[in-house]
Amino acid sequence: MKKIGIMGGTFNPPHIGHLIMANEVFHTLELDEIRFMPNAIPPHKEQSIKATSAQRLKMTEFAIEQNEHFKIEPIEINEGGVSYSFDTISKLVESEPDVQFYFIIGGDMIDSLHTWYRIEELVKIVQFVGVGRPGTLGKTTLPMMYVDAPLIDLSSTFLRNRLSNGQTVTYLLPESVETYIRKEGLYGTK
């Protein structure tokens, strides 16, 4: 059975914290691949300054292009609307019955997991993998496999603020992502 990690998120923008997390889970669990799955409209996050779905997808493609084991899963972007993990994972499991999926989430999502739509059913069809994040408890009573990874206190909000204030983001995002952001004039860049 193929083992595939799913890493969902807004990726607004994708950064090295996402890549480190995915890489650690990939190697620790000996997965076949990790799919980065940008959501269309996240149910848990307020988006004040945002890139379009197409721009977030493009940035994510740039972010993962150096790793042959990292792929794009565009299902939520393609479907549009509010992205509920239960609905998406159900579709993936149904369409790929020969795959064991591992849903990778950070400490902030672990802390709020109990609030997710149809979570009691979701934990029965996918293995959750939690990775710690500074400033979060990263604990739940729901079934969770944990993977240790180097902790980096970095968020997309922090990066958007840096970009809009003309501050450096060097080494915090892949160079190709920063180039794309500046070319598109995202987050107040010029």
Buried (B, 14 or more C-beta within 10 A) or exposed (E): EEBBBBBBBBBBBBBBBBBBBBBBBBEBBEBBBBBBBBBBBBEBBEEEEBBEBEBBBBBBBBBBEEBEBBBBBBBBBEBEEEBBBBBBBBEBBEEEEEBBBBBBBBBBBBBEBEEBEEBEEBBEBBBBBBBBBEEBEBBBEBEBEBBEBEBBEBBBEBBBBBBEEEEEBEEBBBEBBBEBBBEBEBBEBE
